[in-house]
């Protein structure tokens, strides 16, 4: 049932947001010259997949967790995209492909070994990664791997239609701050 909703909501979301997707793509061309960002992430059963997002940092920035990036790497348009979570919109394509769900643990990078170990121990990788979930609406990011893995496991253990819709609605209403760039 949740997979059907993923496909339905992602398909409708991509169709309805097509003008906005195009506008953000054009703005990204002026901002960085490379509006889309493709990155290999850890997926279901720890299999790699290519995540697509709007680029929010300069193209030369190293592929590391957001909290490890220098704040000056984020562009002005990128800061807006992060604040509004519009940088995540292209991931609806990942949902349609089956690499992701709308709701699930945020996909990590393969170099985030502590988080991978913690998630593996809690069977978090049995589920598709998601665009949003309990950790995201609670403001828990990848800088706290143990807490993140515990929260992801808790979410997955109790995930049902009501909570699935709650996480999506909460995200659309602005809950959570997204992965934070270290400012200090």
Secondary structure, 3 states (H helix, E strand, C coil): CHHHHHHHHHHHHHHHCHHHHHHHHHHHHHHCCCCEEEEEEECHHHCEEEEEEECCECCCCCCCCHHHCCHHHECHHHHHHHHHCHHHCCHHHHHHHCCEEEECCCCCCCCCHHHHHHHHHCCHHHCCEEEECHHHHCCCCCCCHHHHHHHHHHHHHCCCHHHHHHHHHHHHCCCCCCCCCCCC
